[in-house]
Amino acid sequence: QVQLVESGGGLVQAGGSLRLSCAVSGTIFSLNLMGWTRQAPGKQRELVATFTSGRSTDYADSVKGRFAISKDNTKNMVYLQMDSLKPEDTAVYYCTAKNVRYMTTSWGLGTQVTVSS
């Protein structure tokens, strides 16, 4: 059973930074493409950042240059460093794991990020 547990969300002022963490268990870490997706109230889910293969990454245009995804293969951890936060970044952020062998995607329960103006 794949388990993804996010942490690090909270309330921050515009221009501030947060670092989200995701602990991954129940799967072979290297068989998954890890990513972060967010959903704001009344809006569709948005893929924020993801590993596309190996250590290659891709970002939504709205966060390019401000967010950075990283991972620690030795700890089965994924991170999202968020800088220069804006009120429009307010959302629930979900860690995702796309298993490249079985083509299934697992989700964490999410962590709330609120950016005040």
MOPAC internal coordinates of N, CA, C and O (Angstrom, degrees):
PM7 1SCF
backbone

  N    0.0000 0     0.00 0     0.00 0    0    0    0
  C    1.4521 1     0.00 0     0.00 0    1    0    0
  C    1.5293 1   108.64 1     0.00 0    2    1    0
  O    1.2310 1   121.24 1   -60.74 1    3    2    1
  N    1.3309 1   115.23 1   119.26 1    3    2    1
  C    1.4527 1   119.95 1   179.48 1    5    3    2
  C    1.5242 1   109.14 1   -73.47 1    6    5    3
  O    1.2310 1   121.02 1   -46.30 1    7    6    5
  N    1.3055 1   115.65 1   133.70 1    7    6    5
  C    1.4592 1   120.36 1   177.59 1    9    7    6
  C    1.5228 1   109.34 1  -129.96 1   10    9    7
  O    1.2310 1   121.47 1   -51.91 1   11   10    9
  N    1.3216 1   114.79 1   128.09 1   11   10    9
  C    1.4576 1   121.74 1   178.92 1   13   11   10
  C    1.5286 1   107.05 1  -122.79 1   14   13   11
  O    1.2310 1   120.45 1   -55.67 1   15   14   13
  N    1.3097 1   116.75 1   124.33 1   15   14   13
  C    1.4622 1   120.60 1  -177.62 1   17   15   14
  C    1.5162 1   109.27 1  -124.22 1   18   17   15
  O    1.2310 1   121.28 1   -66.98 1   19   18   17
  N    1.3313 1   115.16 1   113.02 1   19   18   17
  C    1.4650 1   120.85 1  -179.62 1   21   19   18
  C    1.5270 1   111.05 1   -88.93 1   22   21   19
  O    1.2310 1   121.52 1   -26.87 1   23   22   21
  N    1.3042 1   114.69 1   153.13 1   23   22   21
  C    1.4657 1   121.36 1   173.77 1   25   23   22
  C    1.5166 1   108.57 1  -154.31 1   26   25   23
  O    1.2310 1   121.19 1   -13.65 1   27   26   25
  N    1.3287 1   115.32 1   166.35 1   27   26   25
  C    1.4522 1   119.77 1   174.73 1   29   27   26
  C    1.5180 1   115.67 1   104.29 1   30   29   27
  O    1.2310 1   120.32 1   174.96 1   31   30   29
  N    1.3355 1   116.99 1    -5.04 1   31   30   29
  C    1.4572 1   118.53 1   178.13 1   33   31   30
  C    1.5172 1   111.49 1   -71.24 1   34   33   31
  O    1.2310 1   121.18 1    -7.06 1   35   34   33
  N    1.3232 1   115.36 1   172.94 1   35   34   33
  C    1.4513 1   119.15 1   179.06 1   37   35   34
  C    1.5025 1   111.92 1   162.87 1   38   37   35
  O    1.2310 1   121.12 1    14.82 1   39   38   37
  N    1.3170 1   115.47 1  -165.18 1   39   38   37
  C    1.4583 1   122.90 1  -179.86 1   41   39   38
  C    1.5181 1   108.57 1  -104.82 1   42   41   39
  O    1.2310 1   121.08 1   -49.19 1   43   42   41
  N    1.3176 1   115.54 1   130.81 1   43   42   41
  C    1.4614 1   120.65 1  -179.21 1   45   43   42
  C    1.5158 1   108.72 1  -143.12 1   46   45   43
  O    1.2310 1   120.40 1   -28.59 1   47   46   45
  N    1.3111 1   116.85 1   151.41 1   47   46   45
  C    1.4534 1   120.79 1   177.03 1   49   47   46
  C    1.5324 1   110.50 1   -79.08 1   50   49   47
  O    1.2310 1   120.98 1   -25.48 1   51   50   49
  N    1.2955 1   115.73 1   154.52 1   51   50   49
  C    1.4584 1   120.83 1   176.41 1   53   51   50
  C    1.5277 1   109.43 1   -55.02 1   54   53   51
  O    1.2310 1   121.52 1   -42.47 1   55   54   53
  N    1.3308 1   114.70 1   137.53 1   55   54   53
  C    1.4574 1   120.30 1  -176.63 1   57   55   54
  C    1.5131 1   113.88 1    92.34 1   58   57   55
  O    1.2310 1   120.67 1   168.22 1   59   58   57
  N    1.3144 1   116.32 1   -11.78 1   59   58   57
  C    1.4540 1   121.04 1  -179.53 1   61   59   58
  C    1.5107 1   113.16 1   -83.42 1   62   61   59
  O    1.2310 1   121.65 1     5.46 1   63   62   61
  N    1.3323 1   114.45 1  -174.54 1   63   62   61
  C    1.4632 1   121.35 1  -177.10 1   65   63   62
  C    1.5195 1   111.02 1  -132.36 1   66   65   63
  O    1.2310 1   121.71 1   -27.59 1   67   66   65
  N    1.3162 1   114.32 1   152.41 1   67   66   65
  C    1.4583 1   122.27 1   171.51 1   69   67   66
  C    1.5141 1   108.30 1  -142.52 1   70   69   67
  O    1.2310 1   121.24 1   -27.16 1   71   70   69
  N    1.3171 1   115.23 1   152.84 1   71   70   69
  C    1.4536 1   120.13 1   174.47 1   73   71   70
  C    1.5159 1   108.53 1  -123.93 1   74   73   71
  O    1.2310 1   120.97 1   -63.14 1   75   74   73
  N    1.3136 1   115.75 1   116.86 1   75   74   73
  C    1.4583 1   121.15 1   176.91 1   77   75   74
  C    1.5230 1   109.71 1   -90.68 1   78   77   75
  O    1.2310 1   121.23 1   -34.37 1   79   78   77
  N    1.3161 1   115.24 1   145.63 1   79   78   77
  C    1.4524 1   121.26 1   177.13 1   81   79   78
  C    1.5182 1   109.58 1  -124.74 1   82   81   79
  O    1.2310 1   120.90 1   -28.62 1   83   82   81
  N    1.3181 1   115.89 1   151.38 1   83   82   81
  C    1.4653 1   121.42 1   177.47 1   85   83   82
  C    1.5187 1   108.38 1  -137.98 1   86   85   83
  O    1.2310 1   121.07 1   -61.12 1   87   86   85
  N    1.3158 1   115.56 1   118.88 1   87   86   85
  C    1.4588 1   121.45 1   176.84 1   89   87   86
  C    1.5193 1   108.96 1   -93.35 1   90   89   87
  O    1.2310 1   120.36 1   -52.82 1   91   90   89
  N    1.3232 1   116.92 1   127.18 1   91   90   89
  C    1.4626 1   122.77 1  -174.25 1   93   91   90
  C    1.5236 1   110.10 1  -111.98 1   94   93   91
  O    1.2310 1   120.36 1   -47.95 1   95   94   93
  N    1.3169 1   116.92 1   132.05 1   95   94   93
  C    1.4559 1   121.15 1   176.32 1   97   95   94
  C    1.5212 1   109.94 1  -145.63 1   98   97   95
  O    1.2310 1   120.89 1   -15.68 1   99   98   97
  N    1.3278 1   115.90 1   164.32 1   99   98   97
  C    1.4534 1   120.92 1   176.49 1  101   99   98
  C    1.5091 1   115.12 1    80.82 1  102  101   99
  O    1.2310 1   120.15 1  -167.39 1  103  102  101
  N    1.3199 1   117.33 1    12.61 1  103  102  101
  C    1.4596 1   120.56 1   179.47 1  105  103  102
  C    1.5174 1   108.17 1  -153.68 1  106  105  103
  O    1.2310 1   121.04 1   -18.88 1  107  106  105
  N    1.3326 1   115.62 1   161.12 1  107  106  105
  C    1.4608 1   119.93 1   174.76 1  109  107  106
  C    1.5201 1   107.00 1   -79.62 1  110  109  107
  O    1.2310 1   121.26 1   -68.35 1  111  110  109
  N    1.3186 1   115.19 1   111.65 1  111  110  109
  C    1.4578 1   121.31 1  -171.34 1  113  111  110
  C    1.5259 1   111.78 1   -53.14 1  114  113  111
  O    1.2310 1   120.35 1   138.78 1  115  114  113
  N    1.3124 1   116.93 1   -41.22 1  115  114  113
  C    1.4657 1   120.60 1  -174.17 1  117  115  114
  C    1.5184 1   113.06 1   -71.51 1  118  117  115
  O    1.2310 1   119.51 1   166.84 1  119  118  117
  N    1.3128 1   118.54 1   -13.16 1  119  118  117
  C    1.4645 1   122.05 1   178.72 1  121  119  118
  C    1.5259 1   112.41 1   -88.52 1  122  121  119
  O    1.2310 1   120.54 1  -176.46 1  123  122  121
  N    1.3208 1   116.58 1     3.54 1  123  122  121
  C    1.4500 1   120.23 1  -176.44 1  125  123  122
  C    1.5210 1   112.21 1  -119.17 1  126  125  123
  O    1.2310 1   121.49 1   -38.53 1  127  126  125
  N    1.3211 1   114.76 1   141.47 1  127  126  125
  C    1.4551 1   121.10 1   169.03 1  129  127  126
  C    1.5249 1   106.34 1   -93.32 1  130  129  127
  O    1.2310 1   120.89 1   -66.04 1  131  130  129
  N    1.3127 1   115.90 1   113.96 1  131  130  129
  C    1.4548 1   120.06 1  -174.97 1  133  131  130
  C    1.5228 1   111.08 1   -89.89 1  134  133  131
  O    1.2310 1   121.09 1   -31.24 1  135  134  133
  N    1.3220 1   115.53 1   148.76 1  135  134  133
  C    1.4523 1   118.92 1   179.89 1  137  135  134
  C    1.5128 1   112.19 1  -158.04 1  138  137  135
  O    1.2310 1   122.02 1    -3.45 1  139  138  137
  N    1.3223 1   113.73 1   176.55 1  139  138  137
  C    1.4577 1   121.43 1   176.53 1  141  139  138
  C    1.5322 1   108.37 1  -129.69 1  142  141  139
  O    1.2310 1   121.01 1   -47.61 1  143  142  141
  N    1.3041 1   115.67 1   132.39 1  143  142  141
  C    1.4590 1   123.29 1   177.82 1  145  143  142
  C    1.5183 1   107.93 1  -125.91 1  146  145  143
  O    1.2310 1   120.35 1   -33.96 1  147  146  145
  N    1.3102 1   116.94 1   146.04 1  147  146  145
  C    1.4590 1   119.24 1   179.18 1  149  147  146
  C    1.5223 1   110.73 1  -127.19 1  150  149  147
  O    1.2310 1   121.50 1   -23.11 1  151  150  149
  N    1.3233 1   114.73 1   156.89 1  151  150  149
  C    1.4613 1   120.26 1   175.37 1  153  151  150
  C    1.5107 1   108.74 1  -141.02 1  154  153  151
  O    1.2310 1   121.66 1   -59.86 1  155  154  153
  N    1.3097 1   114.42 1   120.14 1  155  154  153
  C    1.4531 1   121.34 1   175.97 1  157  155  154
  C    1.5229 1   109.45 1   -94.32 1  158  157  155
  O    1.2310 1   119.95 1   -23.80 1  159  158  157
  N    1.3282 1   117.70 1   156.20 1  159  158  157
  C    1.4688 1   120.44 1  -179.64 1  161  159  158
  C    1.5208 1   111.71 1   -56.12 1  162  161  159
  O    1.2310 1   120.77 1   -51.53 1  163  162  161
  N    1.3174 1   116.14 1   128.47 1  163  162  161
  C    1.4523 1   120.83 1   177.34 1  165  163  162
  C    1.5159 1   115.04 1    76.02 1  166  165  163
  O    1.2310 1   120.25 1  -174.00 1  167  166  165
  N    1.3310 1   117.12 1     6.00 1  167  166  165
  C    1.4724 1   120.34 1  -178.99 1  169  167  166
  C    1.5212 1   110.17 1  -121.24 1  170  169  167
  O    1.2310 1   121.66 1   -18.68 1  171  170  169
  N    1.3175 1   114.42 1   161.32 1  171  170  169
  C    1.4608 1   119.85 1   177.28 1  173  171  170
  C    1.5262 1   110.44 1   -75.50 1  174  173  171
  O    1.2310 1   121.71 1   -21.71 1  175  174  173
  N    1.3131 1   114.33 1   158.29 1  175  174  173
  C    1.4535 1   119.06 1   175.81 1  177  175  174
  C    1.5155 1   109.98 1   -63.06 1  178  177  175
  O    1.2310 1   120.72 1   -34.52 1  179  178  177
  N    1.3071 1   116.23 1   145.48 1  179  178  177
  C    1.4591 1   122.39 1  -179.34 1  181  179  178
  C    1.5267 1   109.07 1  -130.04 1  182  181  179
  O    1.2310 1   121.17 1   -55.03 1  183  182  181
  N    1.3214 1   115.36 1   124.97 1  183  182  181
  C    1.4621 1   119.68 1   174.27 1  185  183  182
  C    1.5257 1   107.58 1   -72.38 1  186  185  183
  O    1.2310 1   120.33 1   -63.64 1  187  186  185
  N    1.3055 1   116.97 1   116.36 1  187  186  185
  C    1.4622 1   121.60 1  -173.85 1  189  187  186
  C    1.5249 1   111.16 1   -88.95 1  190  189  187
  O    1.2310 1   120.86 1   131.21 1  191  190  189
  N    1.3267 1   115.95 1   -48.79 1  191  190  189
  C    1.4591 1   120.39 1  -176.22 1  193  191  190
  C    1.5124 1   108.65 1  -155.25 1  194  193  191
  O    1.2310 1   120.76 1   -34.79 1  195  194  193
  N    1.3174 1   116.16 1   145.21 1  195  194  193
  C    1.4457 1   119.53 1   179.77 1  197  195  194
  C    1.5151 1   111.08 1  -155.67 1  198  197  195
  O    1.2310 1   121.16 1   -26.69 1  199  198  197
  N    1.3043 1   115.38 1   153.31 1  199  198  197
  C    1.4438 1   121.00 1   167.25 1  201  199  198
  C    1.5283 1   106.42 1   -84.71 1  202  201  199
  O    1.2310 1   120.59 1   -47.27 1  203  202  201
  N    1.3227 1   116.48 1   132.73 1  203  202  201
  C    1.4641 1   120.03 1  -179.54 1  205  203  202
  C    1.5204 1   111.69 1   -96.66 1  206  205  203
  O    1.2310 1   119.99 1   145.68 1  207  206  205
  N    1.3101 1   117.63 1   -34.32 1  207  206  205
  C    1.4658 1   123.43 1   174.08 1  209  207  206
  C    1.5198 1   107.60 1  -170.02 1  210  209  207
  O    1.2310 1   121.29 1   -41.54 1  211  210  209
  N    1.3284 1   115.14 1   138.46 1  211  210  209
  C    1.4535 1   117.21 1  -178.86 1  213  211  210
  C    1.5126 1   110.42 1    55.83 1  214  213  211
  O    1.2310 1   120.71 1    61.45 1  215  214  213
  N    1.3141 1   116.26 1  -118.55 1  215  214  213
  C    1.4552 1   120.77 1   178.27 1  217  215  214
  C    1.5280 1   111.90 1  -111.18 1  218  217  215
  O    1.2310 1   120.10 1  -168.83 1  219  218  217
  N    1.3402 1   117.42 1    11.17 1  219  218  217
  C    1.4552 1   119.71 1   175.14 1  221  219  218
  C    1.5155 1   109.58 1   -71.56 1  222  221  219
  O    1.2310 1   120.83 1   -35.84 1  223  222  221
  N    1.3232 1   116.01 1   144.16 1  223  222  221
  C    1.4586 1   120.41 1  -175.07 1  225  223  222
  C    1.5197 1   111.19 1  -130.86 1  226  225  223
  O    1.2310 1   121.47 1   -18.58 1  227  226  225
  N    1.3220 1   114.79 1   161.42 1  227  226  225
  C    1.4478 1   121.71 1   176.23 1  229  227  226
  C    1.5182 1   107.77 1  -142.50 1  230  229  227
  O    1.2310 1   121.14 1   -32.88 1  231  230  229
  N    1.3389 1   115.43 1   147.12 1  231  230  229
  C    1.4530 1   121.01 1  -176.48 1  233  231  230
  C    1.5188 1   111.01 1  -133.57 1  234  233  231
  O    1.2310 1   121.24 1   -29.50 1  235  234  233
  N    1.3234 1   115.24 1   150.50 1  235  234  233
  C    1.4534 1   119.46 1   170.18 1  237  235  234
  C    1.5274 1   108.11 1   -65.58 1  238  237  235
  O    1.2310 1   120.84 1   -33.88 1  239  238  237
  N    1.3319 1   115.99 1   146.12 1  239  238  237
  C    1.4667 1   120.30 1  -179.47 1  241  239  238
  C    1.5309 1   111.13 1   -57.13 1  242  241  239
  O    1.2310 1   120.71 1   147.40 1  243  242  241
  N    1.3168 1   116.24 1   -32.60 1  243  242  241
  C    1.4589 1   121.03 1  -175.35 1  245  243  242
  C    1.5332 1   112.63 1   -67.59 1  246  245  243
  O    1.2310 1   119.97 1   162.82 1  247  246  245
  N    1.3339 1   117.66 1   -17.18 1  247  246  245
  C    1.4664 1   119.44 1  -176.63 1  249  247  246
  C    1.5239 1   113.39 1  -121.53 1  250  249  247
  O    1.2310 1   120.20 1   177.90 1  251  250  249
  N    1.3190 1   117.23 1    -2.10 1  251  250  249
  C    1.4605 1   120.01 1  -178.99 1  253  251  250
  C    1.5219 1   110.85 1   -57.93 1  254  253  251
  O    1.2310 1   121.46 1   -45.94 1  255  254  253
  N    1.3274 1   114.81 1   134.06 1  255  254  253
  C    1.4535 1   120.41 1  -179.59 1  257  255  254
  C    1.5149 1   113.61 1    85.72 1  258  257  255
  O    1.2310 1   120.14 1   169.76 1  259  258  257
  N    1.3381 1   117.33 1   -10.24 1  259  258  257
  C    1.4650 1   120.68 1  -179.92 1  261  259  258
  C    1.5168 1   112.61 1  -116.51 1  262  261  259
  O    1.2310 1   120.25 1   147.02 1  263  262  261
  N    1.3175 1   117.13 1   -32.98 1  263  262  261
  C    1.4641 1   122.11 1  -178.14 1  265  263  262
  C    1.5233 1   109.63 1  -109.57 1  266  265  263
  O    1.2310 1   121.30 1   -28.90 1  267  266  265
  N    1.3239 1   115.12 1   151.10 1  267  266  265
  C    1.4631 1   120.33 1   176.56 1  269  267  266
  C    1.5217 1   109.91 1  -142.99 1  270  269  267
  O    1.2310 1   121.07 1   -53.33 1  271  270  269
  N    1.3222 1   115.55 1   126.67 1  271  270  269
  C    1.4575 1   120.97 1   177.00 1  273  271  270
  C    1.5166 1   108.76 1   -95.80 1  274  273  271
  O    1.2310 1   121.13 1   -38.20 1  275  274  273
  N    1.3218 1   115.44 1   141.80 1  275  274  273
  C    1.4596 1   120.22 1   177.62 1  277  275  274
  C    1.5225 1   108.60 1  -147.79 1  278  277  275
  O    1.2310 1   120.95 1   -11.86 1  279  278  277
  N    1.3127 1   115.79 1   168.14 1  279  278  277
  C    1.4623 1   119.26 1   179.58 1  281  279  278
  C    1.5065 1   110.03 1  -148.85 1  282  281  279
  O    1.2310 1   121.75 1   -23.38 1  283  282  281
  N    1.3090 1   114.25 1   156.62 1  283  282  281
  C    1.4543 1   121.81 1   175.70 1  285  283  282
  C    1.5248 1   106.46 1  -122.81 1  286  285  283
  O    1.2310 1   120.75 1   -76.53 1  287  286  285
  N    1.3306 1   116.17 1   103.47 1  287  286  285
  C    1.4615 1   120.62 1  -176.38 1  289  287  286
  C    1.5321 1   112.02 1   -66.17 1  290  289  287
  O    1.2310 1   120.33 1   155.30 1  291  290  289
  N    1.3176 1   116.97 1   -24.70 1  291  290  289
  C    1.4627 1   119.54 1  -178.33 1  293  291  290
  C    1.5316 1   111.40 1   -77.18 1  294  293  291
  O    1.2310 1   120.83 1   157.82 1  295  294  293
  N    1.3347 1   116.01 1   -22.18 1  295  294  293
  C    1.4667 1   120.02 1  -177.78 1  297  295  294
  C    1.5298 1   112.44 1  -111.95 1  298  297  295
  O    1.2310 1   120.35 1   179.22 1  299  298  297
  N    1.3303 1   116.94 1    -0.78 1  299  298  297
  C    1.4764 1   120.80 1  -175.15 1  301  299  298
  C    1.5323 1   110.87 1    54.16 1  302  301  299
  O    1.2310 1   121.11 1  -131.13 1  303  302  301
  N    1.3051 1   115.49 1    48.87 1  303  302  301
  C    1.4555 1   121.37 1  -177.58 1  305  303  302
  C    1.5339 1   109.42 1  -124.71 1  306  305  303
  O    1.2310 1   121.32 1   -34.42 1  307  306  305
  N    1.3187 1   115.08 1   145.58 1  307  306  305
  C    1.4559 1   122.15 1   174.44 1  309  307  306
  C    1.5255 1   107.15 1  -125.97 1  310  309  307
  O    1.2310 1   120.76 1   -35.06 1  311  310  309
  N    1.3232 1   116.15 1   144.94 1  311  310  309
  C    1.4533 1   120.61 1  -176.55 1  313  311  310
  C    1.5250 1   110.11 1  -130.49 1  314  313  311
  O    1.2310 1   121.44 1   -25.54 1  315  314  313
  N    1.3088 1   114.85 1   154.46 1  315  314  313
  C    1.4544 1   120.94 1   171.49 1  317  315  314
  C    1.5189 1   107.20 1  -133.23 1  318  317  315
  O    1.2310 1   120.99 1   -72.14 1  319  318  317
  N    1.3216 1   115.71 1   107.86 1  319  318  317
  C    1.4546 1   121.31 1   175.56 1  321  319  318
  C    1.5163 1   108.08 1   -86.69 1  322  321  319
  O    1.2310 1   120.79 1   -57.12 1  323  322  321
  N    1.3175 1   116.10 1   122.88 1  323  322  321
  C    1.4605 1   121.16 1  -177.38 1  325  323  322
  C    1.5174 1   109.01 1  -118.88 1  326  325  323
  O    1.2310 1   120.81 1   -63.89 1  327  326  325
  N    1.3074 1   116.05 1   116.11 1  327  326  325
  C    1.4602 1   122.21 1   179.89 1  329  327  326
  C    1.5248 1   110.15 1  -116.36 1  330  329  327
  O    1.2310 1   120.97 1   -15.61 1  331  330  329
  N    1.3035 1   115.76 1   164.39 1  331  330  329
  C    1.4713 1   121.84 1   178.89 1  333  331  330
  C    1.5249 1   110.80 1    48.88 1  334  333  331
  O    1.2310 1   120.94 1  -131.79 1  335  334  333
  N    1.2992 1   115.81 1    48.21 1  335  334  333
  C    1.4617 1   120.40 1  -175.40 1  337  335  334
  C    1.5253 1   111.68 1   -64.82 1  338  337  335
  O    1.2310 1   121.87 1   -33.95 1  339  338  337
  N    1.3279 1   114.02 1   146.05 1  339  338  337
  C    1.4563 1   122.33 1  -179.31 1  341  339  338
  C    1.5338 1   109.01 1  -120.91 1  342  341  339
  O    1.2310 1   120.21 1   -23.63 1  343  342  341
  N    1.3274 1   117.20 1   156.37 1  343  342  341
  C    1.4671 1   118.86 1   177.37 1  345  343  342
  C    1.5269 1   112.98 1   -54.84 1  346  345  343
  O    1.2310 1   120.34 1   147.29 1  347  346  345
  N    1.3287 1   116.95 1   -32.71 1  347  346  345
  C    1.4603 1   119.78 1   179.39 1  349  347  346
  C    1.5256 1   113.64 1   -72.07 1  350  349  347
  O    1.2310 1   120.02 1   174.27 1  351  350  349
  N    1.3141 1   117.56 1    -5.73 1  351  350  349
  C    1.4660 1   120.48 1   173.10 1  353  351  350
  C    1.5260 1   111.77 1   -82.55 1  354  353  351
  O    1.2310 1   120.46 1   173.44 1  355  354  353
  N    1.3123 1   116.72 1    -6.56 1  355  354  353
  C    1.4666 1   120.86 1   178.79 1  357  355  354
  C    1.5206 1   110.37 1   -60.05 1  358  357  355
  O    1.2310 1   120.71 1   -55.47 1  359  358  357
  N    1.3217 1   116.24 1   124.53 1  359  358  357
  C    1.4678 1   121.54 1  -176.87 1  361  359  358
  C    1.5209 1   109.41 1  -178.47 1  362  361  359
  O    1.2310 1   121.40 1    -8.02 1  363  362  361
  N    1.3042 1   114.93 1   171.98 1  363  362  361
  C    1.4623 1   120.64 1   166.87 1  365  363  362
  C    1.5258 1   106.73 1   -90.21 1  366  365  363
  O    1.2310 1   120.83 1   -51.28 1  367  366  365
  N    1.3089 1   116.02 1   128.72 1  367  366  365
  C    1.4550 1   121.90 1  -177.63 1  369  367  366
  C    1.5225 1   109.44 1  -105.42 1  370  369  367
  O    1.2310 1   121.32 1   -52.28 1  371  370  369
  N    1.3214 1   115.08 1   127.72 1  371  370  369
  C    1.4619 1   121.94 1  -177.59 1  373  371  370
  C    1.5229 1   110.47 1  -113.94 1  374  373  371
  O    1.2310 1   121.39 1   -44.15 1  375  374  373
  N    1.2953 1   114.94 1   135.85 1  375  374  373
  C    1.4543 1   121.34 1   170.89 1  377  375  374
  C    1.5335 1   107.77 1   -84.90 1  378  377  375
  O    1.2310 1   120.48 1   -42.65 1  379  378  377
  N    1.3246 1   116.68 1   137.35 1  379  378  377
  C    1.4606 1   120.59 1  -179.79 1  381  379  378
  C    1.5209 1   110.23 1  -129.21 1  382  381  379
  O    1.2310 1   121.64 1   -30.85 1  383  382  381
  N    1.3312 1   114.47 1   149.15 1  383  382  381
  C    1.4621 1   121.20 1   177.60 1  385  383  382
  C    1.5191 1   108.28 1  -131.19 1  386  385  383
  O    1.2310 1   120.61 1   -66.25 1  387  386  385
  N    1.3255 1   116.44 1   113.75 1  387  386  385
  C    1.4606 1   120.88 1   178.80 1  389  387  386
  C    1.5174 1   108.41 1   -98.81 1  390  389  387
  O    1.2310 1   121.33 1   -67.68 1  391  390  389
  N    1.3203 1   115.06 1   112.32 1  391  390  389
  C    1.4549 1   119.88 1  -179.93 1  393  391  390
  C    1.5205 1   109.40 1   -77.03 1  394  393  391
  O    1.2310 1   120.51 1   -62.64 1  395  394  393
  N    1.3198 1   116.63 1   117.36 1  395  394  393
  C    1.4642 1   120.66 1  -173.51 1  397  395  394
  C    1.5169 1   112.51 1   -77.93 1  398  397  395
  O    1.2310 1   120.26 1   166.24 1  399  398  397
  N    1.3303 1   117.11 1   -13.76 1  399  398  397
  C    1.4636 1   119.72 1   178.00 1  401  399  398
  C    1.5254 1   110.57 1   -84.75 1  402  401  399
  O    1.2310 1   120.87 1   134.50 1  403  402  401
  N    1.3138 1   115.94 1   -45.50 1  403  402  401
  C    1.4659 1   120.44 1  -176.15 1  405  403  402
  C    1.5175 1   113.00 1  -102.44 1  406  405  403
  O    1.2310 1   120.18 1   176.36 1  407  406  405
  N    1.3316 1   117.26 1    -3.64 1  407  406  405
  C    1.4640 1   122.54 1   178.51 1  409  407  406
  C    1.5249 1   111.66 1    55.02 1  410  409  407
  O    1.2310 1   120.96 1  -136.33 1  411  410  409
  N    1.3068 1   115.77 1    43.67 1  411  410  409
  C    1.4617 1   121.28 1   174.46 1  413  411  410
  C    1.5210 1   108.32 1  -116.32 1  414  413  411
  O    1.2310 1   120.81 1   -26.12 1  415  414  413
  N    1.3082 1   116.07 1   153.88 1  415  414  413
  C    1.4565 1   121.07 1   179.68 1  417  415  414
  C    1.5191 1   109.70 1  -122.37 1  418  417  415
  O    1.2310 1   121.16 1   -50.84 1  419  418  417
  N    1.3159 1   115.38 1   129.16 1  419  418  417
  C    1.4625 1   121.51 1   177.15 1  421  419  418
  C    1.5225 1   109.38 1  -106.94 1  422  421  419
  O    1.2310 1   121.58 1   -29.24 1  423  422  421
  N    1.3368 1   114.59 1   150.76 1  423  422  421
  C    1.4635 1   120.59 1  -176.86 1  425  423  422
  C    1.5233 1   110.53 1  -126.63 1  426  425  423
  O    1.2310 1   121.28 1   -33.13 1  427  426  425
  N    1.3145 1   115.16 1   146.87 1  427  426  425
  C    1.4481 1   119.87 1   169.13 1  429  427  426
  C    1.5183 1   109.84 1   -83.32 1  430  429  427
  O    1.2310 1   120.62 1     1.02 1  431  430  429
  N    1.3166 1   116.41 1  -178.98 1  431  430  429
  C    1.4625 1   120.97 1  -179.82 1  433  431  430
  C    1.5175 1   112.56 1   -82.92 1  434  433  431
  O    1.2310 1   120.55 1   164.90 1  435  434  433
  N    1.3174 1   116.55 1   -15.10 1  435  434  433
  C    1.4507 1   120.27 1   176.22 1  437  435  434
  C    1.5173 1   113.61 1    96.92 1  438  437  435
  O    1.2310 1   121.71 1   -22.88 1  439  438  437
  N    1.3337 1   114.33 1   157.12 1  439  438  437
  C    1.4645 1   121.28 1   175.41 1  441  439  438
  C    1.5288 1   107.94 1  -136.15 1  442  441  439
  O    1.2310 1   120.69 1   -43.94 1  443  442  441
  N    1.3049 1   116.29 1   136.06 1  443  442  441
  C    1.4560 1   121.39 1  -175.33 1  445  443  442
  C    1.5227 1   110.89 1   -81.68 1  446  445  443
  O    1.2310 1   121.50 1   -48.53 1  447  446  445
  N    1.3223 1   114.74 1   131.47 1  447  446  445
  C    1.4656 1   121.77 1   173.01 1  449  447  446
  C    1.5238 1   107.18 1  -119.53 1  450  449  447
  O    1.2310 1   120.67 1   -55.86 1  451  450  449
  N    1.3202 1   116.32 1   124.14 1  451  450  449
  C    1.4556 1   121.52 1   178.95 1  453  451  450
  C    1.5145 1   108.73 1  -124.40 1  454  453  451
  O    1.2310 1   121.38 1   -55.40 1  455  454  453
  N    1.3243 1   114.96 1   124.60 1  455  454  453
  C    1.4633 1   120.70 1  -179.73 1  457  455  454
  C    1.5293 1   108.24 1  -113.25 1  458  457  455
  O    1.2310 1   120.80 1   -61.56 1  459  458  457
  N    1.3009 1   116.08 1   118.44 1  459  458  457
  C    1.4652 1   120.71 1  -178.90 1  461  459  458
  C    1.5297 1   110.12 1   -92.35 1  462  461  459
  O    1.2310 1   121.76 1   -31.36 1  463  462  461
  N    1.3331 1   114.24 1   148.64 1  463  462  461
  C    1.4689 1   118.80 1  -178.43 1  465  463  462
  C    1.5209 1   111.35 1   -89.76 1  466  465  463
  O    1.2310 1   120.10 1   180.00 1  467  466  465

